[in-house]
Amino acid sequence: MTDHFKYLPEKCVANRWGISSRTLQRWRWLGLGPPYMKIGGRVRYSLESIKEFEAKSMGKNSNSQKLTKQDLLNIKEQDYEPQHS
């Protein structure tokens, strides 16, 4: 794999999962979702962290406290109310 594809922009991750970029933004604000970094003010996700997040989200048993992809998708837009200081 080339270095070019080791870090994915927000839009590519959203497309990969069939969700909106806004959902990823909300997850970041809530401290959910995969780890990310900002480079030059732009959000990037490592392919490794995306794959790990997908693997952890594959299933959830009753003893698990991990959020699944579906749990994250169930977070409603109105639940996202940024706090203004």
C-alpha positions, 0 to 999 in steps of 0.5 A: 500500500502506498503512503497516499492511502494510509490516511483518509479524509473525512469524506472518504471515510463517510463514503466508505460507511455510507454516512454523512460527513456531518455524522463523523463531525458529530461523533468527533464532537461527542468523543465517539468514533475512530481516532483521528488527527488534524493536519493543517486544519484538516481531519484525517483518519488512519486506515489502520484505525478505520479497520480496527474500528470496523472490526470492533463494531462487527458485533456486540454481545450483552457483556460488551460496553463497546458502541457498535456502528449502529449505536453510533448511527442511532445518535439523533441529530437533535442530540447534537447541541454544541455548547457555546462558552 
